[in-house]
């Protein structure tokens, strides 16, 4: 899991949030390999 790696590398767990969206919020069609490939992603949002 990406969050575990971030914490392991020194970022406090109090400074990050995460949630898995899975099939609930795809950005492409899961009906073909290209779409599934686009849906396998990690998104980061920097909050100051």
C-alpha positions as CSV (number, residue, x, y, z in Angstrom):
1,X,0.0,0.0,0.0
2,X,1.3,3.4,-0.9
3,X,0.3,5.0,2.4
4,X,2.4,2.5,4.3
5,X,5.4,3.3,2.2
6,X,5.0,7.0,2.7
7,X,4.8,6.5,6.5
8,X,7.8,4.2,6.4
9,X,9.8,7.0,4.7
10,X,9.2,9.5,7.5
11,X,5.9,11.2,6.9
12,X,3.7,11.2,10.0
13,X,0.5,9.3,9.5
14,X,-1.3,12.3,10.9
15,X,-0.4,14.2,7.8
16,X,-1.8,11.9,5.2
17,X,-5.3,10.6,4.3
18,X,-6.2,7.8,1.9
19,X,-9.1,5.9,0.7
20,X,-9.5,3.2,-2.0
21,X,-12.0,4.0,-4.7
22,X,-11.7,0.8,-6.6
23,X,-14.5,0.3,-9.0
24,X,-16.6,3.1,-7.5
25,X,-14.9,5.9,-9.4
26,X,-13.2,4.7,-12.6
27,X,-11.8,7.2,-15.0
28,X,-12.0,4.9,-18.0
29,X,-14.1,2.0,-19.3
30,X,-13.3,-1.3,-17.5
31,X,-14.5,-3.2,-20.5
32,X,-11.1,-3.3,-22.2
33,X,-7.4,-3.6,-21.2
34,X,-6.6,0.0,-22.0
35,X,-9.4,1.3,-19.7
36,X,-8.4,-1.1,-16.9
37,X,-4.8,0.1,-17.2
38,X,-5.9,3.7,-16.8
39,X,-8.0,2.8,-13.8
40,X,-5.0,1.3,-11.9
41,X,-3.7,4.5,-10.5
42,X,-2.8,6.4,-7.4
43,X,-3.8,10.1,-7.0
44,X,-2.1,12.5,-4.7
45,X,-3.5,15.9,-3.6
46,X,-1.1,18.3,-1.8
47,X,-2.8,20.2,1.0
48,X,-0.9,23.1,2.6
